[in-house]
């Protein structure tokens, strides 16, 4: 089972991720694209990363905007797995 990150660990790592912010037990980011097709292509890339990591974000797509939320439901909060997937997702945006 993954270890929950403490508040200092989360804040330190999020300071290096401009797209992401903490809301409760999740980290969230919103990405904007030129149109729905680009947003959908991004969601598909995120899906590939999530499958590789076996860790799946909550995804909300609305025309050209994609909102992602990450948390480790099995341990009830944020783990290093969430941060690592957020880093990979940001590199795809």
BELJO-V251751 format. One record per residue. N is the residue number from 1. OMEGA is omega in whole degrees, -180 to 180 (NA if undefined). NEAR is the number of other C-alpha atoms within 12 Angstrom. D_LAST is the distance of its C-alpha to the last C-alpha in Angstrom with 2 decimals. Layout:
{{N	OMEGA	NEAR	D_LAST} {N	OMEGA	NEAR	D_LAST}}
//
This chain:
{{1	-179	11	29.39} {2	-180	17	26.57} {3	174	16	27.60} {4	175	24	26.47} {5	175	25	25.00} {6	-175	15	27.10} {7	-180	18	26.05} {8	179	12	26.17} {9	-180	17	23.97} {10	-178	31	21.32} {11	-179	20	21.55} {12	-177	16	21.57} {13	178	26	18.42} {14	178	29	16.53} {15	179	16	17.74} {16	-179	17	15.41} {17	-175	24	12.28} {18	-175	22	11.86} {19	-167	28	9.58} {20	174	31	12.17} {21	-179	26	15.84} {22	172	28	18.79} {23	-178	19	20.74} {24	-179	15	23.75} {25	-180	23	23.10} {26	163	29	19.37} {27	-175	36	16.19} {28	176	32	14.00} {29	174	31	10.81} {30	-179	29	10.13} {31	180	33	7.20} {32	-178	24	8.86} {33	-178	21	8.89} {34	-177	15	12.07} {35	-178	17	13.65} {36	-178	18	14.09} {37	179	18	13.64} {38	178	22	10.03} {39	180	28	9.46} {40	177	26	11.65} {41	177	22	10.15} {42	179	32	6.88} {43	178	35	9.69} {44	176	20	11.53} {45	177	21	9.21} {46	178	35	9.21} {47	178	24	12.89} {48	178	20	13.52} {49	-179	26	12.35} {50	179	26	14.42} {51	179	14	17.32} {52	-178	14	17.41} {53	-173	20	17.54} {54	-179	15	19.85} {55	-166	27	18.15} {56	179	26	16.76} {57	166	32	14.95} {58	-175	24	16.38} {59	174	24	14.25} {60	179	21	15.18} {61	179	26	14.06} {62	-175	20	15.91} {63	-176	19	15.74} {64	-179	21	12.55} {65	178	25	11.49} {66	175	33	10.29} {67	179	30	11.91} {68	175	37	11.84} {69	179	35	14.86} {70	172	37	15.89} {71	176	33	19.52} {72	-176	28	22.06} {73	-175	21	24.52} {74	178	15	27.05} {75	174	17	27.72} {76	178	18	27.06} {77	-175	27	24.41} {78	178	36	21.72} {79	178	30	21.89} {80	178	27	20.31} {81	178	32	18.71} {82	-179	41	16.64} {83	-178	39	15.57} {84	178	26	14.85} {85	177	36	12.66} {86	178	41	10.72} {87	-180	27	10.36} {88	179	23	9.20} {89	-180	36	6.62} {90	179	26	5.27} {91	180	17	5.69} {92	-173	21	3.82} {93	NA	27	0.00}}
//
